[in-house]
Amino acid sequence: MYVALGRHLFAQKFRILYKVIIYTLIDFLNITNTAKILT
């Protein structure tokens, strides 16, 4: 039971981390694209 709970929590944390990384990358790309348009 404890192992399953640990895996579940780990999966949730990993999913959140994955989303954060992807959104950060998208924001970074949007910023660079905006900078290219402005210059």
mmCIF file as Biopython writes it, N, C-alpha, C and O atoms, coordinates in Angstrom:
data_model
#
loop_
_atom_site.group_PDB
_atom_site.id
_atom_site.type_symbol
_atom_site.label_atom_id
_atom_site.label_alt_id
_atom_site.label_comp_id
_atom_site.label_asym_id
_atom_site.label_entity_id
_atom_site.label_seq_id
_atom_site.pdbx_PDB_ins_code
_atom_site.Cartn_x
_atom_site.Cartn_y
_atom_site.Cartn_z
_atom_site.occupancy
_atom_site.B_iso_or_equiv
_atom_site.auth_seq_id
_atom_site.auth_asym_id
_atom_site.pdbx_PDB_model_num
ATOM 1   N N  . MET A ? 1  ? 0.845  -1.206 0.000   1.0 0.0 1  A 1 
ATOM 2   C CA . MET A ? 1  ? 0.000  0.000  0.000   1.0 0.0 1  A 1 
ATOM 3   C C  . MET A ? 1  ? 0.882  1.257  0.000   1.0 0.0 1  A 1 
ATOM 4   O O  . MET A ? 1  ? 0.647  2.189  -0.770  1.0 0.0 1  A 1 
ATOM 5   N N  . TYR A ? 2  ? 1.891  1.271  0.867   1.0 0.0 2  A 1 
ATOM 6   C CA . TYR A ? 2  ? 2.758  2.441  0.938   1.0 0.0 2  A 1 
ATOM 7   C C  . TYR A ? 2  ? 3.519  2.649  -0.376  1.0 0.0 2  A 1 
ATOM 8   O O  . TYR A ? 2  ? 3.722  3.780  -0.816  1.0 0.0 2  A 1 
ATOM 9   N N  . VAL A ? 3  ? 3.936  1.536  -0.993  1.0 0.0 3  A 1 
ATOM 10  C CA . VAL A ? 3  ? 4.669  1.627  -2.249  1.0 0.0 3  A 1 
ATOM 11  C C  . VAL A ? 3  ? 3.774  2.219  -3.335  1.0 0.0 3  A 1 
ATOM 12  O O  . VAL A ? 3  ? 4.206  3.076  -4.105  1.0 0.0 3  A 1 
ATOM 13  N N  . ALA A ? 4  ? 2.524  1.758  -3.391  1.0 0.0 4  A 1 
ATOM 14  C CA . ALA A ? 4  ? 1.588  2.262  -4.402  1.0 0.0 4  A 1 
ATOM 15  C C  . ALA A ? 4  ? 1.327  3.755  -4.178  1.0 0.0 4  A 1 
ATOM 16  O O  . ALA A ? 4  ? 1.270  4.531  -5.132  1.0 0.0 4  A 1 
ATOM 17  N N  . LEU A ? 5  ? 1.173  4.143  -2.930  1.0 0.0 5  A 1 
ATOM 18  C CA . LEU A ? 5  ? 0.924  5.553  -2.616  1.0 0.0 5  A 1 
ATOM 19  C C  . LEU A ? 5  ? 2.132  6.396  -3.005  1.0 0.0 5  A 1 
ATOM 20  O O  . LEU A ? 5  ? 1.988  7.484  -3.563  1.0 0.0 5  A 1 
ATOM 21  N N  . GLY A ? 6  ? 3.328  5.883  -2.706  1.0 0.0 6  A 1 
ATOM 22  C CA . GLY A ? 6  ? 4.545  6.591  -3.060  1.0 0.0 6  A 1 
ATOM 23  C C  . GLY A ? 6  ? 4.656  6.776  -4.567  1.0 0.0 6  A 1 
ATOM 24  O O  . GLY A ? 6  ? 5.025  7.849  -5.044  1.0 0.0 6  A 1 
ATOM 25  N N  . ARG A ? 7  ? 4.333  5.721  -5.313  1.0 0.0 7  A 1 
ATOM 26  C CA . ARG A ? 7  ? 4.393  5.804  -6.775  1.0 0.0 7  A 1 
ATOM 27  C C  . ARG A ? 7  ? 3.387  6.824  -7.288  1.0 0.0 7  A 1 
ATOM 28  O O  . ARG A ? 7  ? 3.681  7.595  -8.202  1.0 0.0 7  A 1 
ATOM 29  N N  . HIS A ? 8  ? 2.196  6.822  -6.693  1.0 0.0 8  A 1 
ATOM 30  C CA . HIS A ? 8  ? 1.154  7.753  -7.124  1.0 0.0 8  A 1 
ATOM 31  C C  . HIS A ? 8  ? 1.608  9.197  -6.905  1.0 0.0 8  A 1 
ATOM 32  O O  . HIS A ? 8  ? 1.464  10.039 -7.791  1.0 0.0 8  A 1 
ATOM 33  N N  . LEU A ? 9  ? 2.161  9.481  -5.710  1.0 0.0 9  A 1 
ATOM 34  C CA . LEU A ? 9  ? 2.621  10.836 -5.414  1.0 0.0 9  A 1 
ATOM 35  C C  . LEU A ? 9  ? 3.769  11.225 -6.332  1.0 0.0 9  A 1 
ATOM 36  O O  . LEU A ? 9  ? 3.840  12.363 -6.796  1.0 0.0 9  A 1 
ATOM 37  N N  . PHE A ? 10 ? 4.669  10.281 -6.596  1.0 0.0 10 A 1 
ATOM 38  C CA . PHE A ? 10 ? 5.801  10.553 -7.480  1.0 0.0 10 A 1 
ATOM 39  C C  . PHE A ? 10 ? 5.294  10.880 -8.885  1.0 0.0 10 A 1 
ATOM 40  O O  . PHE A ? 10 ? 5.789  11.803 -9.531  1.0 0.0 10 A 1 
ATOM 41  N N  . ALA A ? 11 ? 4.304  10.115 -9.352  1.0 0.0 11 A 1 
ATOM 42  C CA . ALA A ? 11 ? 3.750  10.346 -10.691 1.0 0.0 11 A 1 
ATOM 43  C C  . ALA A ? 11 ? 3.114  11.736 -10.770 1.0 0.0 11 A 1 
ATOM 44  O O  . ALA A ? 11 ? 3.273  12.440 -11.768 1.0 0.0 11 A 1 
ATOM 45  N N  . GLN A ? 12 ? 2.396  12.125 -9.717  1.0 0.0 12 A 1 
ATOM 46  C CA . GLN A ? 12 ? 1.759  13.443 -9.711  1.0 0.0 12 A 1 
ATOM 47  C C  . GLN A ? 12 ? 2.799  14.553 -9.749  1.0 0.0 12 A 1 
ATOM 48  O O  . GLN A ? 12 ? 2.659  15.518 -10.500 1.0 0.0 12 A 1 
ATOM 49  N N  . LYS A ? 13 ? 3.852  14.412 -8.930  1.0 0.0 13 A 1 
ATOM 50  C CA . LYS A ? 13 ? 4.903  15.432 -8.904  1.0 0.0 13 A 1 
ATOM 51  C C  . LYS A ? 13 ? 5.581  15.517 -10.256 1.0 0.0 13 A 1 
ATOM 52  O O  . LYS A ? 13 ? 5.864  16.608 -10.752 1.0 0.0 13 A 1 
ATOM 53  N N  . PHE A ? 14 ? 5.844  14.357 -10.855 1.0 0.0 14 A 1 
ATOM 54  C CA . PHE A ? 14 ? 6.521  14.326 -12.145 1.0 0.0 14 A 1 
ATOM 55  C C  . PHE A ? 14 ? 5.664  14.990 -13.215 1.0 0.0 14 A 1 
ATOM 56  O O  . PHE A ? 14 ? 6.175  15.713 -14.071 1.0 0.0 14 A 1 
ATOM 57  N N  . ARG A ? 15 ? 4.356  14.738 -13.162 1.0 0.0 15 A 1 
ATOM 58  C CA . ARG A ? 15 ? 3.441  15.326 -14.145 1.0 0.0 15 A 1 
ATOM 59  C C  . ARG A ? 15 ? 3.432  16.850 -14.008 1.0 0.0 15 A 1 
ATOM 60  O O  . ARG A ? 15 ? 3.456  17.567 -15.008 1.0 0.0 15 A 1 
ATOM 61  N N  . ILE A ? 16 ? 3.397  17.337 -12.772 1.0 0.0 16 A 1 
ATOM 62  C CA . ILE A ? 16 ? 3.399  18.790 -12.539 1.0 0.0 16 A 1 
ATOM 63  C C  . ILE A ? 16 ? 4.711  19.386 -13.035 1.0 0.0 16 A 1 
ATOM 64  O O  . ILE A ? 16 ? 4.723  20.431 -13.687 1.0 0.0 16 A 1 
ATOM 65  N N  . LEU A ? 17 ? 5.819  18.710 -12.720 1.0 0.0 17 A 1 
ATOM 66  C CA . LEU A ? 17 ? 7.131  19.193 -13.151 1.0 0.0 17 A 1 
ATOM 67  C C  . LEU A ? 17 ? 7.203  19.246 -14.672 1.0 0.0 17 A 1 
ATOM 68  O O  . LEU A ? 17 ? 7.733  20.196 -15.247 1.0 0.0 17 A 1 
ATOM 69  N N  . TYR A ? 18 ? 6.661  18.209 -15.318 1.0 0.0 18 A 1 
ATOM 70  C CA . TYR A ? 18 ? 6.656  18.130 -16.777 1.0 0.0 18 A 1 
ATOM 71  C C  . TYR A ? 18 ? 5.888  19.306 -17.380 1.0 0.0 18 A 1 
ATOM 72  O O  . TYR A ? 18 ? 6.337  19.929 -18.342 1.0 0.0 18 A 1 
ATOM 73  N N  . LYS A ? 19 ? 4.723  19.599 -16.796 1.0 0.0 19 A 1 
ATOM 74  C CA . LYS A ? 19 ? 3.918  20.728 -17.282 1.0 0.0 19 A 1 
ATOM 75  C C  . LYS A ? 19 ? 4.664  22.042 -17.100 1.0 0.0 19 A 1 
ATOM 76  O O  . LYS A ? 19 ? 4.663  22.889 -17.993 1.0 0.0 19 A 1 
ATOM 77  N N  . VAL A ? 20 ? 5.298  22.214 -15.950 1.0 0.0 20 A 1 
ATOM 78  C CA . VAL A ? 20 ? 6.036  23.451 -15.670 1.0 0.0 20 A 1 
ATOM 79  C C  . VAL A ? 20 ? 7.150  23.640 -16.692 1.0 0.0 20 A 1 
ATOM 80  O O  . VAL A ? 20 ? 7.352  24.744 -17.199 1.0 0.0 20 A 1 
ATOM 81  N N  . ILE A ? 21 ? 7.873  22.563 -16.994 1.0 0.0 21 A 1 
ATOM 82  C CA . ILE A ? 21 ? 8.974  22.652 -17.968 1.0 0.0 21 A 1 
ATOM 83  C C  . ILE A ? 21 ? 8.426  23.031 -19.340 1.0 0.0 21 A 1 
ATOM 84  O O  . ILE A ? 21 ? 8.980  23.898 -20.017 1.0 0.0 21 A 1 
ATOM 85  N N  . ILE A ? 22 ? 7.346  22.386 -19.746 1.0 0.0 22 A 1 
ATOM 86  C CA . ILE A ? 22 ? 6.777  22.666 -21.072 1.0 0.0 22 A 1 
ATOM 87  C C  . ILE A ? 22 ? 6.270  24.107 -21.163 1.0 0.0 22 A 1 
ATOM 88  O O  . ILE A ? 22 ? 6.509  24.794 -22.157 1.0 0.0 22 A 1 
ATOM 89  N N  . TYR A ? 23 ? 5.564  24.562 -20.113 1.0 0.0 23 A 1 
ATOM 90  C CA . TYR A ? 23 ? 5.054  25.935 -20.153 1.0 0.0 23 A 1 
ATOM 91  C C  . TYR A ? 23 ? 6.189  26.948 -20.140 1.0 0.0 23 A 1 
ATOM 92  O O  . TYR A ? 23 ? 6.095  27.998 -20.774 1.0 0.0 23 A 1 
ATOM 93  N N  . THR A ? 24 ? 7.273  26.632 -19.412 1.0 0.0 24 A 1 
ATOM 94  C CA . THR A ? 24 ? 8.431  27.524 -19.377 1.0 0.0 24 A 1 
ATOM 95  C C  . THR A ? 24 ? 9.051  27.620 -20.759 1.0 0.0 24 A 1 
ATOM 96  O O  . THR A ? 24 ? 9.413  28.707 -21.210 1.0 0.0 24 A 1 
ATOM 97  N N  . LEU A ? 25 ? 9.175  26.468 -21.439 1.0 0.0 25 A 1 
ATOM 98  C CA . LEU A ? 25 ? 9.735  26.456 -22.792 1.0 0.0 25 A 1 
ATOM 99  C C  . LEU A ? 25 ? 8.857  27.267 -23.749 1.0 0.0 25 A 1 
ATOM 100 O O  . LEU A ? 25 ? 9.364  28.043 -24.559 1.0 0.0 25 A 1 
ATOM 101 N N  . ILE A ? 26 ? 7.549  27.085 -23.650 1.0 0.0 26 A 1 
ATOM 102 C CA . ILE A ? 26 ? 6.626  27.818 -24.530 1.0 0.0 26 A 1 
ATOM 103 C C  . ILE A ? 26 ? 6.749  29.321 -24.276 1.0 0.0 26 A 1 
ATOM 104 O O  . ILE A ? 26 ? 6.803  30.112 -25.218 1.0 0.0 26 A 1 
ATOM 105 N N  . ASP A ? 27 ? 6.794  29.709 -23.001 1.0 0.0 27 A 1 
ATOM 106 C CA . ASP A ? 27 ? 6.933  31.129 -22.670 1.0 0.0 27 A 1 
ATOM 107 C C  . ASP A ? 27 ? 8.237  31.674 -23.231 1.0 0.0 27 A 1 
ATOM 108 O O  . ASP A ? 27 ? 8.272  32.767 -23.795 1.0 0.0 27 A 1 
ATOM 109 N N  . PHE A ? 28 ? 9.312  30.902 -23.073 1.0 0.0 28 A 1 
ATOM 110 C CA . PHE A ? 28 ? 10.617 31.344 -23.567 1.0 0.0 28 A 1 
ATOM 111 C C  . PHE A ? 28 ? 10.577 31.541 -25.078 1.0 0.0 28 A 1 
ATOM 112 O O  . PHE A ? 28 ? 11.091 32.532 -25.596 1.0 0.0 28 A 1 
ATOM 113 N N  . LEU A ? 29 ? 9.963  30.589 -25.784 1.0 0.0 29 A 1 
ATOM 114 C CA . LEU A ? 29 ? 9.867  30.697 -27.241 1.0 0.0 29 A 1 
ATOM 115 C C  . LEU A ? 29 ? 9.007  31.893 -27.637 1.0 0.0 29 A 1 
ATOM 116 O O  . LEU A ? 29 ? 9.332  32.604 -28.588 1.0 0.0 29 A 1 
ATOM 117 N N  . ASN A ? 30 ? 7.919  32.118 -26.915 1.0 0.0 30 A 1 
ATOM 118 C CA . ASN A ? 30 ? 7.057  33.265 -27.218 1.0 0.0 30 A 1 
ATOM 119 C C  . ASN A ? 30 ? 7.811  34.575 -27.020 1.0 0.0 30 A 1 
ATOM 120 O O  . ASN A ? 30 ? 7.673  35.507 -27.811 1.0 0.0 30 A 1 
ATOM 121 N N  . ILE A ? 31 ? 8.615  34.636 -25.951 1.0 0.0 31 A 1 
ATOM 122 C CA . ILE A ? 31 ? 9.372  35.860 -25.669 1.0 0.0 31 A 1 
ATOM 123 C C  . ILE A ? 31 ? 10.395 36.108 -26.768 1.0 0.0 31 A 1 
ATOM 124 O O  . ILE A ? 31 ? 10.549 37.237 -27.233 1.0 0.0 31 A 1 
ATOM 125 N N  . THR A ? 32 ? 11.096 35.056 -27.185 1.0 0.0 32 A 1 
ATOM 126 C CA . THR A ? 32 ? 12.110 35.235 -28.231 1.0 0.0 32 A 1 
ATOM 127 C C  . THR A ? 32 ? 11.453 35.617 -29.550 1.0 0.0 32 A 1 
ATOM 128 O O  . THR A ? 32 ? 11.989 36.444 -30.287 1.0 0.0 32 A 1 
ATOM 129 N N  . ASN A ? 33 ? 10.310 35.033 -29.858 1.0 0.0 33 A 1 
ATOM 130 C CA . ASN A ? 33 ? 9.606  35.385 -31.096 1.0 0.0 33 A 1 
ATOM 131 C C  . ASN A ? 33 ? 9.144  36.839 -31.054 1.0 0.0 33 A 1 
ATOM 132 O O  . ASN A ? 33 ? 9.258  37.564 -32.043 1.0 0.0 33 A 1 
ATOM 133 N N  . THR A ? 34 ? 8.626  37.257 -29.912 1.0 0.0 34 A 1 
ATOM 134 C CA . THR A ? 34 ? 8.173  38.637 -29.761 1.0 0.0 34 A 1 
ATOM 135 C C  . THR A ? 34 ? 9.354  39.596 -29.916 1.0 0.0 34 A 1 
ATOM 136 O O  . THR A ? 34 ? 9.228  40.648 -30.542 1.0 0.0 34 A 1 
ATOM 137 N N  . ALA A ? 35 ? 10.498 39.226 -29.344 1.0 0.0 35 A 1 
ATOM 138 C CA . ALA A ? 35 ? 11.688 40.071 -29.451 1.0 0.0 35 A 1 
ATOM 139 C C  . ALA A ? 35 ? 12.123 40.194 -30.906 1.0 0.0 35 A 1 
ATOM 140 O O  . ALA A ? 35 ? 12.521 41.272 -31.347 1.0 0.0 35 A 1 
ATOM 141 N N  . LYS A ? 36 ? 12.050 39.101 -31.649 1.0 0.0 36 A 1 
ATOM 142 C CA . LYS A ? 36 ? 12.427 39.130 -33.067 1.0 0.0 36 A 1 
ATOM 143 C C  . LYS A ? 36 ? 11.494 40.052 -33.855 1.0 0.0 36 A 1 
ATOM 144 O O  . LYS A ? 36 ? 11.936 40.782 -34.742 1.0 0.0 36 A 1 
ATOM 145 N N  . ILE A ? 37 ? 10.205 40.013 -33.526 1.0 0.0 37 A 1 
ATOM 146 C CA . ILE A ? 37 ? 9.232  40.850 -34.241 1.0 0.0 37 A 1 
ATOM 147 C C  . ILE A ? 37 ? 9.491  42.323 -33.911 1.0 0.0 37 A 1 
ATOM 148 O O  . ILE A ? 37 ? 9.421  43.177 -34.794 1.0 0.0 37 A 1 
ATOM 149 N N  . LEU A ? 38 ? 9.788  42.619 -32.653 1.0 0.0 38 A 1 
ATOM 150 C CA . LEU A ? 38 ? 9.983  44.004 -32.231 1.0 0.0 38 A 1 
ATOM 151 C C  . LEU A ? 38 ? 11.258 44.600 -32.809 1.0 0.0 38 A 1 
ATOM 152 O O  . LEU A ? 38 ? 11.287 45.787 -33.134 1.0 0.0 38 A 1 
ATOM 153 N N  . THR A ? 39 ? 12.309 43.805 -32.944 1.0 0.0 39 A 1 
ATOM 154 C CA . THR A ? 39 ? 13.584 44.353 -33.425 1.0 0.0 39 A 1 
ATOM 155 C C  . THR A ? 39 ? 13.608 44.410 -34.944 1.0 0.0 39 A 1 
ATOM 156 O O  . THR A ? 39 ? 14.600 44.843 -35.531 1.0 0.0 39 A 1 
#
